[in-house]
Amino acid sequence: MKAVGYNIVIETETPGTKKTKGGLLLTESQRIDVRYQEAEVLTVGPDVVGINEGDKVFFDKRAATRLEINKDIFHVIKYSDVVVVL
């Protein structure tokens, strides 16, 4: 899978859950006042500058488009939707 243009393919954790060291998924109350979500960058388009594969980013979660490939869920965002690179 390879992103094109200014697109970035990211992978997020299941919203509303948190994984413990032992692998258990714990539910969290979802906060609608939090607009940004953390994700890991899987691939970036050739026009994207300053973001690399493997980076952790915060992005506008309302701007993401879901993409399902082989029953795995990914998200596609634009370069302009990234607000923080960790």
C-alpha positions in Angstrom: 0.0 0.0 0.0 1.4 3.4 -0.9 -0.2 6.8 -0.4 -0.3 9.3 -3.3 -0.1 13.1 -3.4 -0.7 14.9 -0.1 -2.4 11.8 1.4 -1.3 9.9 4.5 -2.4 6.4 5.5 -2.6 6.0 9.3 -3.6 3.3 11.8 -5.5 4.2 14.9 -6.5 2.2 18.0 -10.1 1.3 18.3 -11.8 4.4 19.5 -13.0 4.3 23.1 -10.6 1.5 24.2 -7.2 1.3 25.6 -4.9 -1.8 25.5 -3.1 -2.8 28.7 0.4 -4.4 28.8 -1.3 -7.8 29.1 -3.3 -7.2 25.9 -6.7 -6.5 27.5 -8.9 -3.8 25.9 -10.4 -1.5 28.4 -13.2 0.9 27.5 -12.9 4.5 28.1 -15.7 7.1 28.1 -15.6 8.9 24.8 -15.1 12.6 25.1 -16.7 14.6 22.4 -14.8 17.7 23.4 -11.5 16.2 22.2 -11.2 16.9 18.5 -7.8 15.3 17.8 -6.7 11.7 17.9 -3.3 10.0 17.9 -2.3 7.5 15.2 0.7 5.9 13.6 1.7 6.8 10.1 1.9 3.7 7.8 2.7 5.4 4.5 3.0 9.0 3.2 2.5 10.4 -0.3 5.5 11.9 -2.2 4.3 15.5 -1.8 4.2 15.3 2.1 7.1 17.0 3.8 8.1 16.6 7.5 6.1 13.4 8.2 7.7 10.0 7.9 6.5 6.4 8.1 6.4 5.2 11.7 5.8 8.7 13.1 3.1 9.3 15.7 0.7 12.1 14.8 -2.3 13.9 16.1 -4.9 14.6 13.4 -8.4 16.0 13.1 -10.5 12.9 13.6 -13.5 14.4 11.8 -11.4 14.6 8.6 -10.4 11.0 8.3 -11.8 8.6 5.7 -12.0 4.9 6.6 -10.4 2.4 4.3 -10.9 -1.4 4.7 -8.3 -3.7 3.1 -8.4 -7.5 3.9 -10.7 -6.8 6.9 -8.1 -4.4 8.4 -9.3 -0.8 9.0 -7.0 2.1 8.0 -7.7 5.8 7.7 -6.6 8.2 5.0 -6.0 11.9 5.9 -4.7 14.9 4.1 -1.4 16.4 5.1 -3.2 19.6 6.2 -5.2 17.6 8.8 -2.1 16.7 10.9 -1.6 19.1 13.8 1.3 17.5 15.7 4.0 15.1 14.9 5.6 13.3 17.8 
